Amino acid sequence: MSPESEGIDDAQDVLYRLVDQESGKVLIAAEDLLNYFVEEDPEPPETVTVTFVRAHQVGRARRKTERAELQVVDRQGETIGVYYLGRVVAAFRHELVPSGADRPDLDYSFGHTCEYIRAGEIWRRWAGSRPVEHGEWARHPSDWQESWLHVVQTAWFDSGRNATRYETGGTAVVDGSGFTTRDGFYCALGEAVNGPGGYFGSNRDAVFDCLRTMRRDGAAPFRLVWRNSEASREALGGDFTDSVLSLFEESGVETELSPG
């Protein structure tokens, strides 16, 4: 069900909505967000101030709620990702903003932040009108891949999909020359099995869960081709590579390694 969004105009510009879970009302909608996607703090403060950039005010919204969620929305206003926040408190006086007026930057106090520092930039791309492309994750520097995988996983489950295989192709191909991190491997695997933006695990246990669910659901088996597997072994470590291969083989997935 879509949240109640009194007074939101120019919806195509909105990327984030702060929603009261109990009532379903939108507290505020905004075009961007500052200070939420930040590096993990070893000694985090009790509250942090998050700024909603160019806020589309939603009537005289409540100053606080005990059960808030942050929604990421696409250009059609559909929710593509959700963060559950708990208690949030406004740090400004709520007023109506007339249609077409300059949008203010407004603050809310949150109890926590998101440690995937590139996620905001990636969400903006995912919310655009152009679908995510094959191999797009690999065009970013390797330090983006953890955040890309986080967005993949969040969007996947928030869309109502399960940890299983949906594509019908009989062969999934990963290329070890395209990644140097384990996060990159899981990005490549999810795309190989479930298409661009697809998810098939974010760690070894999650891959096992996908394979187990796939068998339970009677999904068609597939064959895994791992190109440039020696490059993967060198970058990711032999123990990791062997453990992943063992997992697939134990789950009945035929694997083919292409060393060069």
KEKOL-759016 format. One record per residue (C-alpha): residue number from 1; residue in three letters; x, y, z. Coordinates in nm, 2 decimals, padded with zeros to 4 digits, always signed. Layout:
<nodes>
<nr NUM rest ala px X py Y pz Z> $
...
</nodes>
This chain:
<nodes>
<nr 1 rest met px +00.00 py +00.00 pz +00.00> $
<nr 2 rest ser px +00.13 py +00.34 pz -00.08> $
<nr 3 rest pro px +00.18 py +00.58 pz +00.21> $
<nr 4 rest glu px -00.05 py +00.88 pz +00.24> $
<nr 5 rest ser px +00.13 py +01.17 pz +00.08> $
<nr 6 rest glu px -00.08 py +01.48 pz +00.12> $
<nr 7 rest gly px +00.06 py +01.78 pz -00.07> $
<nr 8 rest ile px +00.36 py +01.61 pz -00.25> $
<nr 9 rest asp px +00.41 py +01.77 pz -00.59> $
<nr 10 rest asp px +00.69 py +01.71 pz -00.84> $
<nr 11 rest ala px +00.71 py +01.35 pz -00.72> $
<nr 12 rest gln px +00.96 py +01.27 pz -00.99> $
<nr 13 rest asp px +01.22 py +01.47 pz -00.80> $
<nr 14 rest val px +01.17 py +01.29 pz -00.47> $
<nr 15 rest leu px +01.42 py +01.02 pz -00.38> $
<nr 16 rest tyr px +01.34 py +00.97 pz -00.01> $
<nr 17 rest arg px +01.03 py +00.96 pz +00.21> $
<nr 18 rest leu px +01.02 py +00.95 pz +00.59> $
<nr 19 rest val px +00.71 py +00.76 pz +00.68> $
<nr 20 rest asp px +00.53 py +00.69 pz +01.01> $
<nr 21 rest gln px +00.47 py +00.32 pz +01.01> $
<nr 22 rest glu px +00.17 py +00.32 pz +01.24> $
<nr 23 rest ser px -00.04 py +00.57 pz +01.03> $
<nr 24 rest gly px +00.13 py +00.53 pz +00.69> $
<nr 25 rest lys px +00.16 py +00.91 pz +00.67> $
<nr 26 rest val px +00.46 py +01.07 pz +00.50> $
<nr 27 rest leu px +00.63 py +01.30 pz +00.74> $
<nr 28 rest ile px +00.86 py +01.45 pz +00.48> $
<nr 29 rest ala px +00.97 py +01.38 pz +00.13> $
<nr 30 rest ala px +01.30 py +01.51 pz -00.01> $
<nr 31 rest glu px +01.52 py +01.51 pz -00.32> $
<nr 32 rest asp px +01.84 py +01.40 pz -00.13> $
<nr 33 rest leu px +01.97 py +01.30 pz +00.21> $
<nr 34 rest leu px +02.29 py +01.40 pz +00.39> $
<nr 35 rest asn px +02.47 py +01.23 pz +00.68> $
<nr 36 rest tyr px +02.28 py +00.91 pz +00.67> $
<nr 37 rest phe px +02.51 py +00.70 pz +00.44> $
<nr 38 rest val px +02.84 py +00.74 pz +00.64> $
<nr 39 rest glu px +03.13 py +00.53 pz +00.76> $
<nr 40 rest glu px +03.06 py +00.32 pz +01.07> $
<nr 41 rest asp px +03.16 py +00.50 pz +01.39> $
<nr 42 rest pro px +03.32 py +00.27 pz +01.65> $
<nr 43 rest glu px +03.17 py +00.49 pz +01.92> $
<nr 44 rest pro px +02.84 py +00.61 pz +01.76> $
<nr 45 rest pro px +02.65 py +00.90 pz +01.93> $
<nr 46 rest glu px +02.30 py +00.83 pz +02.07> $
<nr 47 rest thr px +02.15 py +01.04 pz +01.80> $
<nr 48 rest val px +02.26 py +01.18 pz +01.47> $
<nr 49 rest thr px +02.12 py +01.47 pz +01.27> $
<nr 50 rest val px +02.02 py +01.37 pz +00.91> $
<nr 51 rest thr px +01.95 py +01.65 pz +00.66> $
<nr 52 rest phe px +01.67 py +01.61 pz +00.41> $
<nr 53 rest val px +01.78 py +01.82 pz +00.11> $
<nr 54 rest arg px +01.52 py +02.02 pz -00.09> $
<nr 55 rest ala px +01.24 py +01.89 pz +00.12> $
<nr 56 rest his px +00.88 py +01.86 pz -00.01> $
<nr 57 rest gln px +00.69 py +01.93 pz +00.31> $
<nr 58 rest val px +00.38 py +01.72 pz +00.37> $
<nr 59 rest gly px +00.13 py +01.93 pz +00.56> $
<nr 60 rest arg px +00.17 py +01.98 pz +00.93> $
<nr 61 rest ala px +00.35 py +01.65 pz +00.99> $
<nr 62 rest arg px +00.42 py +01.52 pz +01.34> $
<nr 63 rest arg px +00.74 py +01.63 pz +01.50> $
<nr 64 rest lys px +00.83 py +01.28 pz +01.61> $
<nr 65 rest thr px +00.74 py +00.92 pz +01.57> $
<nr 66 rest glu px +00.85 py +00.60 pz +01.75> $
<nr 67 rest arg px +00.82 py +00.38 pz +01.44> $
<nr 68 rest ala px +00.96 py +00.55 pz +01.13> $
<nr 69 rest glu px +01.09 py +00.41 pz +00.81> $
<nr 70 rest leu px +01.30 py +00.57 pz +00.54> $
<nr 71 rest gln px +01.18 py +00.48 pz +00.19> $
<nr 72 rest val px +01.39 py +00.51 pz -00.13> $
<nr 73 rest val px +01.15 py +00.58 pz -00.42> $
<nr 74 rest asp px +01.19 py +00.58 pz -00.80> $
<nr 75 rest arg px +01.08 py +00.84 pz -01.05> $
<nr 76 rest gln px +00.73 py +00.69 pz -01.05> $
<nr 77 rest gly px +00.70 py +00.72 pz -00.67> $
<nr 78 rest glu px +00.73 py +00.34 pz -00.61> $
<nr 79 rest thr px +00.93 py +00.22 pz -00.31> $
<nr 80 rest ile px +01.25 py +00.04 pz -00.41> $
<nr 81 rest gly px +01.42 py +00.02 pz -00.07> $
<nr 82 rest val px +01.33 py +00.06 pz +00.29> $
<nr 83 rest tyr px +01.53 py +00.13 pz +00.61> $
<nr 84 rest tyr px +01.36 py +00.08 pz +00.95> $
<nr 85 rest leu px +01.46 py +00.36 pz +01.18> $
<nr 86 rest gly px +01.25 py +00.34 pz +01.49> $
<nr 87 rest arg px +01.24 py +00.68 pz +01.68> $
<nr 88 rest val px +01.30 py +01.00 pz +01.48> $
<nr 89 rest val px +01.25 py +01.36 pz +01.60> $
<nr 90 rest ala px +01.22 py +01.67 pz +01.38> $
<nr 91 rest ala px +01.46 py +01.95 pz +01.45> $
<nr 92 rest phe px +01.26 py +02.22 pz +01.28> $
<nr 93 rest arg px +00.92 py +02.39 pz +01.28> $
<nr 94 rest his px +00.67 py +02.22 pz +01.05> $
<nr 95 rest glu px +00.51 py +02.44 pz +00.79> $
<nr 96 rest leu px +00.34 py +02.41 pz +00.46> $
<nr 97 rest val px +00.57 py +02.47 pz +00.16> $
<nr 98 rest pro px +00.37 py +02.62 pz -00.13> $
<nr 99 rest ser px +00.38 py +02.43 pz -00.46> $
<nr 100 rest gly px +00.68 py +02.56 pz -00.67> $
<nr 101 rest ala px +00.85 py +02.73 pz -00.38> $
<nr 102 rest asp px +01.22 py +02.69 pz -00.31> $
<nr 103 rest arg px +01.27 py +02.37 pz -00.11> $
<nr 104 rest pro px +01.43 py +02.40 pz +00.23> $
<nr 105 rest asp px +01.69 py +02.17 pz +00.38> $
<nr 106 rest leu px +01.53 py +02.02 pz +00.70> $
<nr 107 rest asp px +01.68 py +01.81 pz +00.98> $
<nr 108 rest tyr px +01.56 py +01.51 pz +01.17> $
<nr 109 rest ser px +01.74 py +01.33 pz +01.46> $
<nr 110 rest phe px +01.79 py +00.96 pz +01.39> $
<nr 111 rest gly px +01.91 py +00.68 pz +01.62> $
<nr 112 rest his px +02.15 py +00.53 pz +01.37> $
<nr 113 rest thr px +02.30 py +00.57 pz +01.02> $
<nr 114 rest cys px +02.38 py +00.33 pz +00.73> $
<nr 115 rest glu px +02.74 py +00.23 pz +00.70> $
<nr 116 rest tyr px +02.74 py +00.17 pz +00.32> $
<nr 117 rest ile px +02.88 py +00.51 pz +00.23> $
<nr 118 rest arg px +02.82 py +00.49 pz -00.15> $
<nr 119 rest ala px +02.46 py +00.36 pz -00.12> $
<nr 120 rest gly px +02.30 py +00.70 pz -00.16> $
<nr 121 rest glu px +02.47 py +00.76 pz -00.49> $
<nr 122 rest ile px +02.38 py +00.41 pz -00.61> $
<nr 123 rest trp px +02.02 py +00.45 pz -00.50> $
<nr 124 rest arg px +02.00 py +00.76 pz -00.71> $
<nr 125 rest arg px +02.11 py +00.56 pz -01.01> $
<nr 126 rest trp px +01.87 py +00.28 pz -00.94> $
<nr 127 rest ala px +01.58 py +00.53 pz -00.90> $
<nr 128 rest gly px +01.64 py +00.67 pz -01.25> $
<nr 129 rest ser px +01.44 py +00.60 pz -01.56> $
<nr 130 rest arg px +01.70 py +00.37 pz -01.72> $
<nr 131 rest pro px +01.71 py +00.01 pz -01.60> $
<nr 132 rest val px +02.03 py -00.12 pz -01.43> $
<nr 133 rest glu px +02.26 py -00.25 pz -01.70> $
<nr 134 rest his px +02.46 py -00.58 pz -01.72> $
<nr 135 rest gly px +02.80 py -00.53 pz -01.57> $
<nr 136 rest glu px +02.72 py -00.18 pz -01.44> $
<nr 137 rest trp px +02.84 py -00.26 pz -01.09> $
<nr 138 rest ala px +03.18 py -00.34 pz -01.23> $
<nr 139 rest arg px +03.23 py +00.01 pz -01.39> $
<nr 140 rest his px +03.26 py +00.16 pz -01.04> $
<nr 141 rest pro px +03.58 py +00.14 pz -00.83> $
<nr 142 rest ser px +03.62 py -00.17 pz -00.62> $
<nr 143 rest asp px +03.54 py +00.02 pz -00.30> $
<nr 144 rest trp px +03.19 py +00.09 pz -00.43> $
<nr 145 rest gln px +03.11 py -00.28 pz -00.46> $
<nr 146 rest glu px +03.02 py -00.34 pz -00.09> $
<nr 147 rest ser px +02.76 py -00.06 pz -00.12> $
<nr 148 rest trp px +02.63 py -00.19 pz -00.46> $
<nr 149 rest leu px +02.58 py -00.53 pz -00.31> $
<nr 150 rest his px +02.39 py -00.37 pz -00.01> $
<nr 151 rest val px +02.16 py -00.19 pz -00.26> $
<nr 152 rest val px +02.11 py -00.51 pz -00.46> $
<nr 153 rest gln px +02.02 py -00.71 pz -00.14> $
<nr 154 rest thr px +01.79 py -00.44 pz +00.00> $
<nr 155 rest ala px +01.61 py -00.38 pz -00.33> $
<nr 156 rest trp px +01.57 py -00.75 pz -00.40> $
<nr 157 rest phe px +01.39 py -00.84 pz -00.07> $
<nr 158 rest asp px +01.19 py -00.51 pz -00.05> $
<nr 159 rest ser px +01.05 py -00.60 pz -00.39> $
<nr 160 rest gly px +00.90 py -00.92 pz -00.24> $
<nr 161 rest arg px +01.14 py -01.16 pz -00.41> $
<nr 162 rest asn px +01.30 py -01.45 pz -00.23> $
<nr 163 rest ala px +01.65 py -01.59 pz -00.19> $
<nr 164 rest thr px +01.63 py -01.82 pz -00.49> $
<nr 165 rest arg px +01.68 py -01.84 pz -00.87> $
<nr 166 rest tyr px +01.44 py -01.66 pz -01.10> $
<nr 167 rest glu px +01.62 py -01.66 pz -01.44> $
<nr 168 rest thr px +01.55 py -01.95 pz -01.68> $
<nr 169 rest gly px +01.88 py -01.97 pz -01.86> $
<nr 170 rest gly px +02.07 py -02.29 pz -01.80> $
<nr 171 rest thr px +02.41 py -02.14 pz -01.76> $
<nr 172 rest ala px +02.54 py -01.87 pz -01.53> $
<nr 173 rest val px +02.87 py -01.72 pz -01.62> $
<nr 174 rest val px +03.10 py -01.52 pz -01.38> $
<nr 175 rest asp px +03.43 py -01.37 pz -01.50> $
<nr 176 rest gly px +03.71 py -01.35 pz -01.25> $
<nr 177 rest ser px +03.88 py -01.07 pz -01.45> $
<nr 178 rest gly px +03.59 py -00.84 pz -01.36> $
<nr 179 rest phe px +03.63 py -00.83 pz -00.98> $
<nr 180 rest thr px +03.90 py -00.83 pz -00.72> $
<nr 181 rest thr px +03.69 py -00.83 pz -00.40> $
<nr 182 rest arg px +03.45 py -01.08 pz -00.25> $
<nr 183 rest asp px +03.17 py -00.82 pz -00.27> $
<nr 184 rest gly px +03.24 py -00.80 pz -00.64> $
<nr 185 rest phe px +03.22 py -01.18 pz -00.67> $
<nr 186 rest tyr px +02.87 py -01.17 pz -00.51> $
<nr 187 rest cys px +02.76 py -00.89 pz -00.74> $
<nr 188 rest ala px +02.88 py -01.09 pz -01.04> $
<nr 189 rest leu px +02.71 py -01.41 pz -00.91> $
<nr 190 rest gly px +02.38 py -01.24 pz -00.85> $
<nr 191 rest glu px +02.38 py -01.09 pz -01.19> $
<nr 192 rest ala px +02.49 py -01.42 pz -01.36> $
<nr 193 rest val px +02.20 py -01.61 pz -01.19> $
<nr 194 rest asn px +01.92 py -01.35 pz -01.17> $
<nr 195 rest gly px +02.01 py -01.08 pz -01.43> $
<nr 196 rest pro px +02.12 py -00.72 pz -01.39> $
<nr 197 rest gly px +02.06 py -00.60 pz -01.03> $
<nr 198 rest gly px +02.00 py -00.97 pz -00.93> $
<nr 199 rest tyr px +02.08 py -01.12 pz -00.60> $
<nr 200 rest phe px +02.21 py -01.47 pz -00.52> $
<nr 201 rest gly px +02.37 py -01.42 pz -00.18> $
<nr 202 rest ser px +02.60 py -01.17 pz -00.01> $
<nr 203 rest asn px +02.81 py -01.42 pz +00.18> $
<nr 204 rest arg px +02.87 py -01.79 pz +00.17> $
<nr 205 rest asp px +02.59 py -01.87 pz +00.41> $
<nr 206 rest ala px +02.35 py -01.66 pz +00.21> $
<nr 207 rest val px +02.45 py -01.84 pz -00.12> $
<nr 208 rest phe px +02.37 py -02.17 pz +00.06> $
<nr 209 rest asp px +02.03 py -02.03 pz +00.16> $
<nr 210 rest cys px +01.96 py -01.94 pz -00.21> $
<nr 211 rest leu px +02.06 py -02.28 pz -00.33> $
<nr 212 rest arg px +01.86 py -02.46 pz -00.06> $
<nr 213 rest thr px +01.55 py -02.24 pz -00.14> $
<nr 214 rest met px +01.60 py -02.30 pz -00.51> $
<nr 215 rest arg px +01.59 py -02.68 pz -00.46> $
<nr 216 rest arg px +01.29 py -02.65 pz -00.22> $
<nr 217 rest asp px +01.10 py -02.44 pz -00.48> $
<nr 218 rest gly px +01.18 py -02.68 pz -00.76> $
<nr 219 rest ala px +01.36 py -02.41 pz -00.96> $
<nr 220 rest ala px +01.54 py -02.55 pz -01.27> $
<nr 221 rest pro px +01.91 py -02.64 pz -01.20> $
<nr 222 rest phe px +02.18 py -02.44 pz -01.37> $
<nr 223 rest arg px +02.54 py -02.48 pz -01.47> $
<nr 224 rest leu px +02.81 py -02.24 pz -01.34> $
<nr 225 rest val px +03.09 py -02.13 pz -01.57> $
<nr 226 rest trp px +03.37 py -01.95 pz -01.38> $
<nr 227 rest arg px +03.60 py -01.78 pz -01.64> $
<nr 228 rest asn px +03.94 py -01.66 pz -01.53> $
<nr 229 rest ser px +03.91 py -01.86 pz -01.22> $
<nr 230 rest glu px +04.28 py -01.84 pz -01.15> $
<nr 231 rest ala px +04.25 py -01.46 pz -01.13> $
<nr 232 rest ser px +03.98 py -01.50 pz -00.87> $
<nr 233 rest arg px +04.19 py -01.75 pz -00.67> $
<nr 234 rest glu px +04.47 py -01.50 pz -00.66> $
<nr 235 rest ala px +04.25 py -01.20 pz -00.57> $
<nr 236 rest leu px +04.01 py -01.37 pz -00.33> $
<nr 237 rest gly px +04.22 py -01.64 pz -00.19> $
<nr 238 rest gly px +04.23 py -02.01 pz -00.25> $
<nr 239 rest asp px +04.04 py -02.11 pz +00.06> $
<nr 240 rest phe px +03.75 py -01.88 pz -00.03> $
<nr 241 rest thr px +03.74 py -01.99 pz -00.39> $
<nr 242 rest asp px +03.75 py -02.36 pz -00.30> $
<nr 243 rest ser px +03.48 py -02.32 pz -00.03> $
<nr 244 rest val px +03.24 py -02.16 pz -00.28> $
<nr 245 rest leu px +03.31 py -02.42 pz -00.54> $
<nr 246 rest ser px +03.25 py -02.69 pz -00.28> $
<nr 247 rest leu px +02.92 py -02.54 pz -00.19> $
<nr 248 rest phe px +02.80 py -02.54 pz -00.54> $
<nr 249 rest glu px +02.91 py -02.89 pz -00.60> $
<nr 250 rest glu px +02.75 py -03.02 pz -00.28> $
<nr 251 rest ser px +02.43 py -02.85 pz -00.40> $
<nr 252 rest gly px +02.43 py -03.03 pz -00.73> $
<nr 253 rest val px +02.54 py -02.73 pz -00.94> $
<nr 254 rest glu px +02.77 py -02.84 pz -01.23> $
<nr 255 rest thr px +03.07 py -02.61 pz -01.24> $
<nr 256 rest glu px +03.32 py -02.55 pz -01.51> $
<nr 257 rest leu px +03.64 py -02.36 pz -01.45> $
<nr 258 rest ser px +03.82 py -02.17 pz -01.72> $
<nr 259 rest pro px +04.16 py -02.07 pz -01.57> $
<nr 260 rest gly px +04.27 py -01.81 pz -01.83> $
</nodes>
